Amino acid sequence: MLEVPDGATVADVARRLGLPADLAQVVLVNGRDAAPEQPLAPGDVVAIFPPLAGGRTRRQDPSASRDGRA
C-alpha cells in the first residue's frame, strides 16, 4: 500500500513510484480507465501497466521445405 496526501492524483502516484512521466501507460482506478490528472479518494485502487506490445507472429507453414519449395 502506498500512502499519498489528500488531493493526490494518478500522476503523483506514478512519480512516487519512480515511473517516467513520458512513458505511455494504461492506468486504471478501481478497475476503470483513468487520466493522469484524476484525483484519488481514500481507498482507491490504482493499477499502472507498462505499454503493451505484441501480437501474432507469422509462423512458417510446417509443410513448406526450408528452401521454399513445396
C-alpha positions in Angstrom: 0.0 0.0 0.0 1.2 3.5 -0.9 0.1 6.4 1.3 -0.4 9.6 -0.6 -1.5 13.0 0.6 -5.1 14.3 0.2 -5.6 15.7 -3.3 -3.0 13.3 -4.9 -3.5 12.3 -8.5 -2.7 9.3 -10.6 0.4 11.2 -11.9 1.5 11.8 -8.3 1.4 8.0 -7.6 3.4 7.3 -10.8 6.0 9.9 -9.8 6.2 8.4 -6.2 6.8 5.0 -7.8 9.6 6.4 -10.0 7.9 5.8 -13.3 9.0 8.1 -16.2 6.4 10.8 -16.9 6.7 10.4 -20.7 6.1 6.7 -20.6 2.6 5.9 -22.1 0.8 3.7 -19.7 -2.5 2.0 -19.2 -3.9 3.3 -15.9 -7.0 2.0 -14.0 -8.5 3.4 -10.8 -10.9 0.9 -9.2 -10.9 -1.1 -12.5 -11.8 1.9 -14.7 -9.7 3.9 -17.2 -8.2 6.9 -15.5 -6.4 10.0 -16.7 -3.1 11.1 -15.1 -4.7 14.2 -13.6 -7.6 12.2 -11.9 -7.7 12.9 -8.2 -7.7 9.9 -5.9 -10.0 9.3 -3.0 -9.2 7.2 0.2 -9.3 3.5 -0.6 -8.9 3.9 -4.4 -7.0 1.0 -6.0 -4.6 2.2 -8.7 -3.2 -0.2 -11.4 -0.5 1.0 -13.7 0.6 -1.1 -16.6 3.6 -0.5 -18.9 3.0 -0.1 -22.6 1.9 -3.4 -24.1 3.1 -4.6 -27.5 3.0 -7.8 -29.4 0.5 -9.8 -31.3 0.6 -12.7 -33.6 3.8 -13.5 -35.3 3.8 -15.1 -38.7 4.6 -18.7 -38.4 6.1 -20.7 -41.3 3.9 -23.3 -42.8 5.4 -26.6 -41.5 4.6 -28.3 -44.8 6.9 -26.0 -46.7 10.5 -27.0 -47.1 13.4 -24.9 -45.8 14.4 -23.8 -49.4 11.0 -22.5 -50.1 10.0 -25.3 -52.5 7.0 -27.4 -51.7 
